Amino acid sequence: MESVRTILLGKRVILLTGTRASRKKDTSFEVESPEKLLETARRNPDAVAFGFVSGSWVAAA
């Protein structure tokens, strides 16, 4: 499994789990519960990695 690097709230972060490749042939992906990811990123502004565990996003690093 590969991690995804993306920009979240103006900062480059790594999504360790909680994503899957889009059905398109480009490099896009789908994120599980994007609204929960944004909420977690706002609560943890120093985090550089996030993971989707048991239905919620957690700051991993």
BELSUL-V852119 format. One record per residue. SS is DSSP state (hx for helix, st for strand, lp for the rest). PHI is phi in radians with two decimals (999 if undefined). Layout:
BEGIN
SS;PHI
SS;PHI
END
This chain:
BEGIN
lp;999
lp;-1.79
lp;-1.54
st;-1.99
st;-1.82
st;-2.64
st;-1.75
st;-2.35
lp;0.96
lp;1.39
st;-2.26
st;-1.33
st;-2.31
st;-1.99
st;-1.78
lp;-1.31
lp;-2.42
lp;1.60
st;-2.24
st;-2.57
st;-1.11
lp;-1.24
lp;-1.28
lp;-1.28
lp;-1.55
lp;-1.52
lp;-1.66
lp;-1.36
st;-2.58
st;-1.89
st;-1.93
lp;-1.22
lp;0.75
hx;-1.05
hx;-1.17
hx;-1.22
hx;-1.12
hx;-1.09
hx;-1.10
hx;-1.15
hx;-1.14
hx;-1.20
hx;-1.30
lp;-2.19
lp;-1.18
lp;-1.60
lp;-1.20
lp;-2.01
st;-2.54
st;-2.35
st;-2.36
st;-1.76
st;-2.25
lp;0.88
lp;1.45
st;-2.49
st;-1.55
st;-2.27
st;-1.31
lp;-1.81
lp;-2.74
END
